């Protein structure tokens, strides 16, 4: 559905699957987040990723936190939320990239909270 432009249908299907199957809820909410992002609904994508976290395993929680960190930093411009999720994303990306992300978010948060920022 999502690949042929029916993003709203894909999001609806994902929510339906998640409601019917706890086993596949995490994946369904990830699909919903993807469809929401493609529709330009960053807030809806964040909500779907948070729902995916509720049914996630330790194996995929870090990846979901990384997705949330990127979404909060780039689309929603909520640096504190991005930093919080980046801290929980260890293991989802190489260590060097993870440290650069944390450092960048720390700098951006400090700049936003400074009197000149």
C-alpha positions in Angstrom: 0.0 0.0 0.0 2.6 2.6 1.0 4.7 2.2 -2.1 1.9 3.0 -4.5 0.9 6.2 -2.7 -1.9 4.9 -0.5 -0.2 6.1 2.7 -3.4 6.7 4.6 -4.7 3.2 3.8 -1.3 1.8 4.9 -1.6 3.7 8.2 -5.1 2.4 8.7 -4.2 -1.2 7.9 -1.2 -1.0 10.3 -3.5 0.3 13.2 -5.9 -2.5 12.4 -3.2 -5.2 12.5 -1.8 -3.8 15.7 -5.2 -3.9 17.3 -5.8 -7.5 16.3 -2.4 -9.0 16.8 -0.1 -8.3 19.8 2.6 -10.4 18.1 2.8 -8.1 15.1 1.8 -4.8 16.8 5.4 -3.4 16.9 5.9 -4.0 13.2 2.5 -2.6 12.4 3.1 0.6 14.3 6.4 1.0 12.5 4.6 0.7 9.2 2.1 3.3 10.5 5.0 5.6 11.4 6.5 5.2 7.9 3.1 6.0 6.2 2.7 9.0 8.5 6.1 10.3 7.7 5.4 10.0 4.0 2.2 11.9 4.5 4.2 14.7 6.1 2.7 14.0 9.6 5.8 13.9 11.8 3.7 14.1 15.0 1.6 11.1 13.9 4.8 9.2 13.1 6.2 10.0 16.6 3.0 8.7 18.2 3.1 5.5 16.1 6.7 4.9 17.1 5.9 5.4 20.7 3.1 2.8 20.3 5.6 0.5 18.7 7.9 0.9 21.7 5.1 -0.4 24.0 5.2 -3.8 22.2 8.9 -3.9 21.4 11.6 -6.3 22.5 15.0 -5.4 23.7 16.3 -6.2 20.3 14.3 -3.6 18.5 13.8 -0.9 21.2 17.2 0.8 20.5 16.3 1.0 16.8 12.9 2.6 17.6 14.6 5.1 19.9 17.0 6.0 17.2 14.1 6.6 14.8 12.4 8.8 17.4 15.6 10.7 18.0 16.0 11.5 14.3 12.4 12.4 14.0 12.4 14.7 17.0 15.7 16.4 15.9 15.0 16.8 12.2 11.2 17.2 11.8 9.7 18.2 15.2 12.7 20.3 16.3 12.4 19.0 19.9 16.0 18.7 20.9 15.5 17.6 24.5 13.2 14.7 23.3 15.7 13.9 20.6 18.5 13.7 23.2 16.5 11.5 25.5 15.8 9.0 22.8 19.3 9.1 21.5 20.5 8.1 24.9 18.4 5.0 24.7 19.5 4.2 21.2 22.9 2.7 22.1 23.5 -0.3 19.8 21.3 0.9 17.0 24.1 2.6 15.2 27.9 2.3 15.3 29.5 3.6 18.5 31.2 6.6 16.8 28.0 7.7 15.1 26.1 7.3 18.4 28.7 9.5 20.3 28.6 12.1 17.5 24.8 12.2 17.7 24.9 12.6 21.5 27.5 15.3 21.3 25.6 17.2 18.6 22.4 17.1 20.6 24.1 18.1 23.8 25.6 21.2 22.0 22.2 22.1 20.4 20.4 21.7 23.8 23.0 23.9 25.5 22.7 26.5 22.7 19.0 26.6 23.0 19.1 27.0 26.7 21.7 29.8 26.7 20.6 33.4 27.1 22.0 34.2 23.6 20.4 31.0 22.0 
